[in-house]
C-alpha cells in the first residue's frame, strides 16, 4: 500500500518521538476539543489544528483502530476515515501501519539529508 497519499510526511517525524501512552497530553486540541466535533465549515478549522499538531498520527490511528465515528481525528473527518477504512479494509492495525510509515519516512529523510549542505 502506498502510504504517501494517506499521511502528511514531515509531521510524522515529530509524531514518532511521542510515547504511545502520552499522545493525548501533547495534542493541540486537548483544551479545546469542542472544535473537533463541529459541523461542515467548522471542520476546516479543526483540520488546521490537526495539521499543526505533533501527535496527529497517534490521534488518527486511535480513531481508525477503534472505528470512532464522530469528529475530526488526526486531521480527518468521519467521512474521510470511513472512506479510508473501506478502501483499505485489509489493514489490521493502523497504529502499526502508521508507525512503519513514520520509520520509513524518517529513514528516507535521514538518508537524503546526510550529504546535502
C-alpha positions as CSV (number, residue, x, y, z in Angstrom):
1,X,0.0,0.0,0.0
2,X,1.4,3.4,-0.9
3,X,1.0,5.4,2.4
4,X,2.4,8.7,0.9
5,X,-1.2,9.6,-0.1
6,X,-2.6,8.8,3.3
7,X,-0.2,10.6,5.7
8,X,1.4,14.0,5.9
9,X,5.0,13.1,5.8
10,X,7.0,15.7,7.7
11,X,4.7,15.8,10.7
12,X,5.2,12.0,11.1
13,X,8.8,12.5,12.1
14,X,7.8,14.7,15.0
15,X,4.9,12.5,15.9
16,X,7.1,9.4,16.2
17,X,9.0,10.9,19.1
18,X,6.0,10.8,21.4
19,X,5.3,7.9,23.7
20,X,2.1,6.0,22.7
21,X,0.5,6.4,26.1
22,X,1.3,10.2,26.3
23,X,0.0,11.4,23.0
24,X,-3.2,12.9,24.3
25,X,-1.2,15.2,26.7
26,X,0.6,16.6,23.6
27,X,-2.4,17.2,21.5
28,X,-3.0,20.8,20.4
29,X,-6.8,20.3,20.9
30,X,-6.5,19.0,24.5
31,X,-8.1,22.1,25.9
32,X,-10.5,22.9,23.1
33,X,-12.0,19.6,22.0
34,X,-15.3,21.3,21.1
35,X,-13.8,22.4,17.8
36,X,-13.2,18.8,16.8
37,X,-16.9,17.9,16.8
38,X,-18.1,20.8,14.6
39,X,-20.2,20.5,11.5
40,X,-19.4,21.4,7.9
41,X,-17.3,24.6,7.5
42,X,-16.0,24.5,11.1
43,X,-14.3,21.2,10.2
44,X,-11.8,23.1,8.2
45,X,-10.8,24.9,11.3
46,X,-10.4,21.6,13.2
47,X,-8.3,20.1,10.4
48,X,-6.0,23.1,10.6
49,X,-5.5,22.5,14.3
50,X,-4.6,18.9,13.5
51,X,-2.1,19.8,10.8
52,X,-0.1,21.7,13.3
53,X,-0.3,19.1,16.0
54,X,2.8,17.0,16.9
55,X,0.6,13.9,17.6
56,X,-1.8,13.9,14.7
57,X,-0.6,10.4,13.7
58,X,-1.4,8.8,17.0
59,X,-4.8,10.5,17.1
60,X,-5.6,9.3,13.6
61,X,-4.5,5.7,14.5
62,X,-6.7,5.8,17.6
63,X,-9.8,6.8,15.5
64,X,-9.1,4.3,12.8
65,X,-8.3,1.4,15.0
66,X,-11.3,2.0,17.2
67,X,-13.7,2.9,14.4
68,X,-14.5,6.2,16.1
69,X,-17.4,7.7,14.1
70,X,-17.7,11.3,15.2
71,X,-15.5,14.3,14.9
72,X,-12.2,15.2,13.3
73,X,-9.3,13.0,14.5
74,X,-5.8,13.3,13.2
75,X,-7.0,15.8,10.6
76,X,-9.6,13.5,9.0
77,X,-13.3,13.9,9.2
78,X,-15.6,10.9,9.9
79,X,-16.4,10.7,6.2
80,X,-12.8,10.6,5.2
81,X,-12.0,8.0,7.8
82,X,-14.9,5.8,6.6
83,X,-13.6,6.1,3.0
84,X,-10.1,5.2,4.1
85,X,-11.3,2.2,6.1
86,X,-13.4,0.9,3.2
87,X,-10.5,1.4,0.7
88,X,-8.0,-0.4,3.0
89,X,-10.2,-2.9,4.7
90,X,-7.2,-5.3,4.9
91,X,-5.4,-3.1,7.5
92,X,-5.5,-4.8,10.9
93,X,-3.6,-2.2,12.9
94,X,-3.5,1.4,11.7
95,X,-1.2,2.2,14.6
96,X,1.4,-0.3,13.3
97,X,1.0,0.9,9.7
98,X,1.5,4.5,10.7
99,X,4.5,3.6,12.9
100,X,6.1,1.7,10.0
101,X,5.4,4.7,7.7
102,X,7.0,7.1,10.2
103,X,10.1,5.0,10.4
104,X,10.4,4.7,6.6
105,X,9.8,8.5,6.3
106,X,12.4,9.3,9.0
107,X,14.9,6.9,7.3
108,X,14.3,8.5,3.9
109,X,14.8,12.0,5.3
110,X,18.0,11.0,7.2
111,X,19.4,9.3,4.1
112,X,18.5,12.2,1.7
113,X,19.8,14.9,4.0
114,X,23.1,13.2,5.0
115,X,25.2,14.6,2.1
116,X,23.5,17.8,1.3
117,X,24.6,21.1,2.6
